[in-house]
Amino acid sequence: MGDFMRKVIISVAPVAGPDPLLPEVLAEDIEKCVEYGAAMCHLHCKTREGRLTPDTGNLREAFEKILARTDVVVQASTGGISEMNIVQRCNPLEYERVESASLNGGSTNLGEAVYRNSFDDIRYCARCCYEREIIPETEVFDIGMINNVEMVRKEIPMRTPVLYNLVFGHKGGMQPTLEALMAFRSFVPKDALWGVTHFGRDNWTFLAAAVAAGATIVRIGFEDSRYLEEGIQAEYNYQEVQYLAELIRKMGLEVATSDETREIMGIVKRV
């Protein structure tokens, strides 16, 4: 299959760190995101006030309202800076409609905070995903984390293909330069898929470079940046999705639908 047929998955992470998770507001935005090309929705388990929580009630309500409007792939986060332990962080995986989940590949500095993910944490999350037939998107913030996950794969079964989300832009992590992208990409195993997140994004060039370099998935949305154009912030997530989808198509590629995303990632669709 030539590049002209390659499909790129757009994942939307619509809620910024301190912002509230309001199911009724989110559902309308995500419906339009899917209309413009998003195939996956990534949400943290948060309260209506914006705090990370082990209580999955609000997360479930949000996804139920979203799924009443559209067939987006449901991705739950097991991450974020909080006092929760890994068992509590994996509570969203008990929600029967979760199809994919973030699996964090190691510890790092995120801004002034330390984001702790021990090998036991990685193993626990990987095992939870495998037992529930949830496809992990492995978030790695530096090259060494790829090695962490490859070591865990020898102990804990992980469904293939493994998907690595290369995260750039956080203070304390890899920065969004072409040199860093090429170095990071070179360490992704040949049998794995990879994609990118550009936190703090203030342009589109890095994401375009990642797509050109072969990224299978690109994450967009207010969790990472509100940037739309020079001096302009998006009011809704779907505006960012629309821009990215147009960019991908102008590069001669196609935007994957939700069902195509399930096929690419090996996801078994939930009823």
Buried (B, 14 or more C-beta within 10 A) or exposed (E): EEEEEBBBBBBBBBBBBEEBBBBEBBBBBBBBBBEBBBBBBBBBBBBEEBEBBBEBEBBBBBBEBBBEBBBBBBBBBBBBBBEBEBEBBBBBBEBEEBBBBBBBBBBBEBEEEEBEBEEEBBBBBBBBBBEBEBBBBBBBBBBEBBEBBBEBBEEBEBBEBBBBBBBBBBEBBBEBEEEBBEEBBEBBBEEBBBBBBBBEBEEBEBBBBBBEEBBBBBBBBBBBBBBBEEEEEBEBBBBBBBBBBEBBEEBEBBBBBBEBBBEBBBBEEBE
